[in-house]
């Protein structure tokens, strides 16, 4: 089959390379976003795998603290659980933001990942419930688990709430109103906040409230940005202005979310570690080291976010903010994994 020939119009001769160069250039241009997207996904998968695998031993090395059974597995399951929350709530949140932008092509929204996220959340919640049913040990056989005992303990009931909430979120995702999944997912966040602060702790209600705000804002920040970038990537040729407008609207709200995360994070740290011992415990305890790593990652996220916002405001092409914002999502994925590791490590001793 012969190649396409230039027009035979005698009044408008077309150069020979004009026919071939343009398709090649457009092919390279269309290939770059797909390649970058694949690299970003691979990095997120690597982070999700390496933090549970290497994080516990690295954090505990030299501290004299014992590693609890199944720390790596619990870290992985809670990473999946947090990621499921981010993906599904992020879709609901970003869709509501897009509805506030005139001309946003909501009929051409990215394909929903909500059902897949809810399914992953169910598996992770079941895995965490099985650990609770075995007395916070790793089950090796079905006979090791006391399923009925889940109803008798506070942690067991909270684990069951999370399982049922993700099942409800899956049903909502498959319904005509997927945004209703926000209600059961809110129940998961409340259950996580309650689980992190048992009644034996000093002022557990204050700790629960801080964790509730911290986790909610973190989920909306990470999940919302992921979905907004999916919209921007899909609309970058058909509706670039609408995509940039959604990203700009998200950026304004994200500044408030970041402030809330910072304040609640500092308050929670001071509750766990008295101010006079913070510097020592940040380097001498597993919890402190992991918290320090999380803080450094959040600082990196803030720098990337600032770079993306500057491009959004000053660049001739606002969609150029996609590149730093994509790395911001990757860094936020690492923050999610490190946050999951924090929940599996021994709490610092109040000196």
Beta strands, then each sheet from edge to edge (+ up, - down):
end
